Amino acid sequence: MKYITSGTCSKEIDFEVVGGKLHNVRYLGGCNGNLKGIGALVEGMEVNEAISRLKGIKCGMKNTSCPDQLAIALEKYLATANA
């Protein structure tokens, strides 16, 4: 799934969900090393666990962050998968 981010330095998040688990998380733009780290940390994690851990994280004075945007993207994924 491709998700266009809002309010962050990254512009887009690409990811796959297989068997309820998160795979191949890739960000376009943003802090390259940190975002590769997020992708590595959530690899194989259950979608709901990733949402629980990442939702609400802020970046500086912003109301969101790249991890928070991933949580939002995953919630949207679940909403469309369950529709």
Residue frames as a rotation matrix with the C-alpha (Angstrom) as fourth column:
MET 1
0.586 0.810 0.000 0.00
0.810 -0.586 0.000 0.00
0.000 0.000 -1.000 0.00
LYS 2
-0.560 -0.674 0.482 1.14
0.641 -0.721 -0.263 3.53
0.525 0.162 0.836 -0.69
TYR 3
0.494 0.667 -0.557 0.24
0.866 -0.435 0.246 6.25
-0.078 -0.604 -0.793 1.78
ILE 4
-0.047 -0.436 0.899 0.88
0.411 -0.829 -0.380 9.96
0.911 0.351 0.218 1.20
THR 5
-0.281 -0.159 -0.947 2.03
0.959 -0.023 -0.281 11.49
0.022 -0.987 0.159 4.48
SER 6
0.453 0.445 0.772 0.94
0.344 -0.887 0.310 14.81
0.822 0.125 -0.555 5.93
GLY 7
0.904 -0.026 0.427 2.86
-0.340 -0.649 0.680 17.14
0.259 -0.760 -0.596 8.24
THR 8
0.634 -0.730 0.256 6.21
0.188 0.466 0.864 15.32
-0.750 -0.500 0.433 8.05
CYS 9
-0.078 -0.777 -0.625 9.48
-0.716 -0.392 0.577 15.57
-0.694 0.493 -0.525 6.12
SER 10
-0.825 -0.125 0.551 8.76
0.209 0.839 0.503 12.21
-0.525 0.530 -0.666 4.50
LYS 11
-0.614 0.567 -0.550 6.34
-0.777 -0.559 0.290 12.36
-0.143 0.605 0.783 1.58
GLU 12
0.352 0.696 -0.625 5.14
-0.779 0.589 0.217 8.77
0.519 0.410 0.750 1.24
ILE 13
-0.359 -0.388 0.849 5.16
-0.743 0.669 -0.008 5.41
-0.564 -0.634 -0.529 3.00
ASP 14
0.106 0.329 -0.938 5.05
-0.761 0.635 0.137 2.10
0.641 0.699 0.317 1.13
PHE 15
-0.582 -0.287 0.761 4.34
-0.736 0.584 -0.342 -1.14
-0.346 -0.759 -0.552 3.00
GLU 16
-0.313 0.479 -0.820 2.90
-0.407 0.713 0.571 -4.61
0.858 0.512 -0.028 2.66
VAL 17
-0.176 0.314 0.933 0.74
-0.925 0.273 -0.266 -6.60
-0.338 -0.910 0.242 5.05
VAL 18
-0.227 0.052 -0.973 0.93
-0.505 0.847 0.163 -10.39
0.833 0.529 -0.166 4.80
GLY 19
-0.079 0.276 -0.958 -0.98
0.557 0.809 0.187 -12.55
0.826 -0.519 -0.218 7.23
GLY 20
0.849 0.516 -0.110 -1.68
0.398 -0.489 0.776 -9.56
0.346 -0.703 -0.621 9.47
LYS 21
0.373 -0.806 -0.459 2.03
0.644 -0.131 0.754 -8.72
-0.668 -0.577 0.470 9.75
LEU 22
0.871 -0.071 -0.486 3.87
-0.260 -0.906 -0.334 -5.68
-0.416 0.417 -0.808 8.46
HIS 23
0.251 -0.804 0.540 6.59
0.735 0.521 0.434 -6.07
-0.630 0.288 0.721 5.81
ASN 24
-0.289 -0.538 0.792 8.81
0.953 -0.240 0.184 -3.96
0.091 0.808 0.582 3.57
VAL 25
0.735 0.491 -0.468 8.12
0.567 -0.823 0.026 -0.55
-0.373 -0.284 -0.883 5.14
ARG 26
-0.396 -0.823 0.407 9.81
0.918 -0.349 0.187 2.12
-0.012 0.447 0.894 3.05
TYR 27
0.444 0.450 -0.775 9.60
0.455 -0.858 -0.238 5.90
-0.772 -0.247 -0.585 3.39
LEU 28
0.156 -0.365 0.918 10.17
0.895 -0.341 -0.287 8.41
0.418 0.867 0.273 0.59
GLY 29
0.129 -0.212 0.969 12.01
-0.138 -0.971 -0.195 11.46
0.982 -0.108 -0.155 1.91
GLY 30
0.930 0.255 0.264 12.69
-0.258 -0.057 0.965 12.27
0.261 -0.965 0.013 5.53
CYS 31
0.209 -0.867 0.453 15.58
-0.955 -0.081 0.287 11.22
-0.212 -0.493 -0.844 7.76
ASN 32
0.221 -0.078 -0.972 16.92
-0.702 0.680 -0.214 8.22
0.677 0.729 0.096 5.85
GLY 33
-0.713 -0.604 -0.357 18.67
-0.207 0.667 -0.716 6.37
0.670 -0.437 -0.600 8.69
ASN 34
-0.769 0.477 0.425 15.90
-0.502 -0.038 -0.864 6.87
-0.396 -0.878 0.269 11.24
LEU 35
0.201 0.932 -0.302 13.23
-0.943 0.100 -0.319 5.79
-0.267 0.349 0.898 8.79
LYS 36
-0.042 -0.301 -0.953 15.16
-0.503 0.830 -0.241 2.68
0.863 0.469 -0.186 7.76
GLY 37
-0.939 -0.325 0.115 15.39
-0.237 0.365 -0.901 1.95
0.251 -0.872 -0.419 11.49
ILE 38
-0.291 0.917 0.273 11.63
-0.796 -0.074 -0.601 2.21
-0.531 -0.393 0.751 11.92
GLY 39
0.359 0.425 -0.831 11.14
-0.869 0.477 -0.131 -0.14
0.340 0.770 0.540 8.97
ALA 40
-0.436 -0.618 -0.654 13.56
-0.282 0.784 -0.552 -2.67
0.854 -0.056 -0.517 10.46
LEU 41
-0.925 0.051 0.376 11.95
-0.371 0.087 -0.924 -2.49
-0.080 -0.995 -0.062 13.90
VAL 42
-0.081 0.986 0.148 8.39
-0.779 0.030 -0.627 -3.08
-0.622 -0.166 0.765 12.67
GLU 43
-0.343 -0.099 -0.934 9.32
-0.815 0.525 0.244 -5.80
0.466 0.845 -0.261 10.13
GLY 44
-0.598 0.171 -0.783 7.12
0.153 0.983 0.098 -8.83
0.787 -0.061 -0.614 10.87
MET 45
-0.963 0.268 -0.037 5.19
-0.031 -0.246 -0.969 -7.02
-0.269 -0.932 0.245 13.61
GLU 46
-0.281 0.948 0.152 1.43
0.951 0.296 -0.091 -7.48
-0.131 0.119 -0.984 13.89
VAL 47
-0.338 0.191 0.922 -0.36
0.486 -0.803 0.345 -4.46
0.806 0.565 0.179 12.42
ASN 48
0.701 0.698 0.148 -2.28
0.223 -0.411 0.884 -3.66
0.677 -0.587 -0.443 15.62
GLU 49
0.509 -0.621 -0.596 0.91
0.802 0.091 0.590 -3.86
-0.313 -0.778 0.545 17.68
ALA 50
-0.526 -0.711 0.468 2.64
0.836 -0.533 0.130 -1.39
0.157 0.459 0.874 15.35
ILE 51
0.065 0.641 0.765 -0.31
0.268 -0.750 0.605 1.00
0.961 0.166 -0.221 15.60
SER 52
0.856 0.315 -0.410 -0.28
0.437 -0.017 0.899 0.72
0.276 -0.949 -0.152 19.40
ARG 53
0.200 -0.888 -0.414 3.42
0.890 -0.012 0.455 1.48
-0.409 -0.459 0.788 19.63
LEU 54
-0.646 -0.605 0.466 3.63
0.763 -0.538 0.359 4.29
0.034 0.587 0.809 17.04
LYS 55
0.152 0.809 0.568 0.34
0.696 -0.496 0.520 6.21
0.702 0.317 -0.638 17.26
GLY 56
0.924 0.362 -0.122 0.60
0.353 -0.686 0.637 9.64
0.146 -0.631 -0.762 18.82
ILE 57
0.059 -0.961 -0.271 4.37
0.864 -0.087 0.496 10.06
-0.500 -0.264 0.825 18.61
LYS 58
0.956 0.233 -0.176 5.19
0.149 -0.908 -0.392 13.70
-0.251 0.349 -0.903 17.88
CYS 59
0.107 -0.930 0.352 8.22
0.975 0.030 -0.218 15.21
0.192 0.367 0.910 16.10
GLY 60
-0.872 -0.480 0.097 9.36
0.444 -0.858 -0.259 18.42
0.208 -0.183 0.961 17.78
MET 61
-0.742 0.603 -0.293 6.55
-0.285 -0.679 -0.676 20.97
-0.607 -0.418 0.676 17.69
LYS 62
-0.670 0.503 -0.546 4.64
-0.558 0.143 0.817 19.09
0.490 0.852 0.185 14.96
ASN 63
0.051 0.805 0.591 1.37
-0.963 0.196 -0.184 17.35
-0.264 -0.560 0.785 15.77
THR 64
0.974 0.223 0.047 2.57
-0.195 0.923 -0.332 14.17
-0.118 0.314 0.942 14.07
SER 65
-0.037 -0.997 0.062 5.74
-0.719 0.069 0.691 12.29
-0.694 -0.019 -0.720 13.09
CYS 66
-0.350 -0.164 -0.922 6.86
-0.850 0.470 0.239 9.68
0.395 0.867 -0.304 10.59
PRO 67
-0.991 0.038 -0.127 6.06
0.084 0.920 -0.383 6.84
0.102 -0.390 -0.915 13.04
ASP 68
-0.457 0.877 -0.149 2.64
-0.080 -0.208 -0.975 8.39
-0.886 -0.434 0.166 13.76
GLN 69
-0.074 0.400 -0.914 1.99
-0.955 -0.292 -0.051 8.66
-0.287 0.869 0.404 10.02
LEU 70
-0.781 -0.214 -0.586 2.73
-0.398 0.894 0.204 4.95
0.480 0.393 -0.784 9.67
ALA 71
-0.854 0.520 0.011 0.18
0.272 0.465 -0.842 4.22
-0.443 -0.716 -0.539 12.41
ILE 72
-0.138 0.820 -0.556 -2.39
-0.509 -0.540 -0.671 6.36
-0.850 0.190 0.491 10.59
ALA 73
-0.331 -0.060 -0.942 -1.61
-0.925 0.218 0.311 4.58
0.187 0.974 -0.127 7.31
LEU 74
-0.961 -0.062 -0.270 -2.06
-0.020 0.987 -0.157 1.20
0.276 -0.146 -0.950 9.01
GLU 75
-0.562 0.825 -0.061 -5.41
0.066 -0.029 -0.997 2.27
-0.824 -0.565 -0.038 10.48
LYS 76
0.008 0.538 -0.843 -6.55
-0.870 -0.411 -0.271 3.28
-0.492 0.736 0.465 6.99
TYR 77
-0.671 -0.306 -0.675 -5.32
-0.618 0.734 0.281 -0.05
0.409 0.606 -0.682 5.67
LEU 78
-0.947 0.319 0.026 -7.36
0.233 0.741 -0.630 -1.91
-0.220 -0.591 -0.776 8.30
ALA 79
-0.280 0.889 -0.364 -10.44
-0.306 -0.441 -0.844 0.18
-0.910 -0.125 0.395 7.55
THR 80
0.005 0.260 -0.966 -10.28
-0.997 -0.067 -0.023 -0.70
-0.071 0.963 0.259 3.85
ALA 81
-0.818 -0.356 -0.452 -9.35
-0.399 0.917 0.000 -4.35
0.414 0.181 -0.892 4.48
ASN 82
-0.860 0.510 -0.017 -12.35
0.322 0.516 -0.794 -4.77
-0.396 -0.689 -0.608 6.80
ALA 83
-0.452 0.711 -0.539 -14.80
-0.654 -0.675 -0.341 -2.91
-0.606 0.198 0.770 4.53
